[in-house]
Amino acid sequence: MSSQTSGVIPTVITASPQRTSRYGRARKLLRAHRVFAVVLLAAAAVRVLLMLTYPMAQVYWYDSFTYLDTAVHMKPPGALHPAGYSAFLWLFRPFGSVALVAAVQHVMGLGIALMIYMLLRRRGLPGWGAALATVPVLFDPSFMRLEHAILSDTLVIFLLVAAITVLMWRAKVSVRAAAIAGPLIALAGLSRTVAVPVLGLAVLYLIACRAGVRVVAVMAVAGALPLLAYAGWYASHHGRFALSGSDGVALWARTMTFADCSVVKPPEPEARLCPNGTVVDAASEYVWAPGASLNRLPGDRFSHNALARSFALRAIAAQPFDYLREVVRDTSITFSWTPIAHPKRVTTPAATFPVGTWSLPEFPLIDKVKREYDSDIRALGAAEPYASLLSAYYYPLILRGPLFGLMLVAGAAGLFMRRRQALLPWAAAVFMLVAPVAALGFDHRYVLPAVPPAALAAALGAHSLVRGLRRRRRNGEPAREADRAIDHTHVAHY
């Protein structure tokens, strides 16, 4: 080019092959999961609106404050609640904000739905079907309000669903999967002790799947070690190898609805724990009823935990059918169409988000937690104009009992078609539904951890039934044999 030639040399900007490839994969991924992407985005938007409406997390007396107090001092409580959830709260102590904890729990709620969706897609369900299974977790106000509260439930659900996802991700469970899932279940149990036996269910699942001695052993050991370590820590503080100091009190309260000491014939001093004429509306209320026999003994109610356990086991052994009747009757409350207030002092599942301001009681522990964890803890209040928008939110399927029962039936039906597919989530759902009732009593809050695994099992069961019927109509091939091949199919891209 001569020196007299001048001008701007045009340049053509082209995307690098790597960037183009990433963009193409992203578009393909979005197309494959567009239904769930829309559902997840809508659920996230509702949660953002909830955070704007209630800038302060919901704190309850006395559960929330015992969790927070333990998070500050990190020693195992001697009575209620193991320290697992408090350890989770301890991670956020440097930020000094319970609102941040609530925000993280909302993200965990979305994560629970994401795990359910991914596992179902991997097991061959269509996008719309897998997305439909996540609707209760994503849009039920009961779950969203639980995520916004300083309570252990969301963490327990997240850990259990994560463990189920890890174990079911591949058709053949690996040693690595067992080594991951075991501690996840143990951590759930250390956040709420009712989840501890799920570890046994998982081990039985591996045995049923013929996962091999090594995998089963790794699962059992990896799950047991955190529990044993915590029990040793508990013993160093309280002199008893255990996870909590309230199991006996809870089971004693359960027996107060049927125990007849003329049949039980308890020795002294257990006889002092016999029903004394005090009647409350739910078994769990006997723990707190001032007139109940346990609460008339000298000292703190939980100081009599061993005595209460001894009485309760004796009563159940003497009246097993009465105990079973009470468990069945309380569990049946789950399946009523219109939610029943039980206990009456506890609200029924929330179909909407309330507007107003709620005060905190006056207790020294509340002031202590405000000084040591979050000085901004205050009464929950709904902020406008967001409150008016959120109060219009309506979810018509709020834990409708027959629908939840249908989910359990669908999961159970799937066991006959493809036994291994729905076995673990269905067993976990049934256990998490019945165990709290058997150990203490019914509460609508205690039903929620059973819903995500039940939804997972129902989706797998329904999918198995549909595929089996189609195959039978098509060529007469036995559905069970034909569907076993599905165990080895996987979604290619995640």
Secondary structure, 3 states (H helix, E strand, C coil): CCCCCCCCCCCCCCCCHHHHHHHHHHHHHHHHCHHHHHHHHHHHHHHHHHHHHCCCCECCCCHHHHHHHHHHHCCCCCCCCCCHHHHHHHCCHHHCCHHHHHHHHHHHHHHHHHHHHHHHHHCCCCHHHHHHHCHHHHHCHHHHHHHCECCCHHHHHHHHHHHHHHHHCCCCCCHHHHHHHHHHHHHHHHHCHHHCCHHHHHHHHHHHCCCCHHHHHHHHHHHHHHHHHHHHHHHHHHCCCCCCCCHHHHHHHHHCCCCCHHHHCCCCCHHHHCCCCCCCCCHHHHHCCCCCCHHHCCCCHHHHHHHHHHHHHHHHHHCHHHHHHHHHHHHHHHHCCCCCCCCCCCCCCCCCCCCCEECCCCCHHHHHHHHHCCCCCCCEECCCCHHHHHHCCCCCCCCCHHHHHHHHHHHHHHHHHCHHHHHHHHHHHHHHHHHHHHHCCCCHHHHHHHHHHHHHHHHHHHHHHHHHHHHHHHHCCCHHHHHHHHHHCCCCCC
